[in-house]
C-alpha cells in the first residue's frame, strides 16, 4: 500500500471516529448529514482574497481546532458545541480523503496535500 492510500485510510478511520462520536450525542442522524458540508462556508473568505480566504478556510478545516471545541464542550457538558467539533473534525477528515487539504495563501488549489487537480 502506498503512502497516499495509507493517508486516505487514516482519514477514513478519523471520519469513522467522527460518526462514532456523533452517535454518542442526543441528535437524530439527519443532523450529521445536514451539517456535514457546513464547514465549507469557510470558502466565503476567498471573496476577500487568497490570504484571508486561506486563513478563514483553514480555521473551519483545522482538526486541532475541532478537537479543542469538542473537548471543551465535553468538559462543560455542551452537546451543541460537541456537535460543532464533531462536524468540523468529520468534514476535515472527509475532505482530506478526497485530497483537499489546508490551504496556502497562493490560492485555493494549493494545499498541504499538494496542488488540487494535478
Steps between C-alpha positions, in 0.01 A plus 500: 500500500640836400527803726212677325263208561625462855417865572155461345436195717608696807257780411224243447566371853476855636173551311377179664601639839294810427197284421552303821527817711190641332310182592573580867312830472124548540437601138321326215727366225367746244682778692835343414411479131346848491799667666787301348568752224441808720874563565539585133346836590866582569548538124318834528830644621631474145270790409759714683807359328723196526660592832174556689343209314770257610485627860120467528489170311773352721320610818198296390713202391765469771461178698674638811239777520223243455647279774541796738136600448385143560713449812396831657135432418529154655654645815223761530225252396392700195376251238424772244868600501609136504299474177690797355834337582392166356372655179819704452716192569296263281481746212876557510568126495258457209663784306846353550382159380422675172829692491381839626743622760568817693560792266805708427442868426612455137146396405224249572657216306830510696473271805724324749411177314615638166339692219134417435445378145851372434 
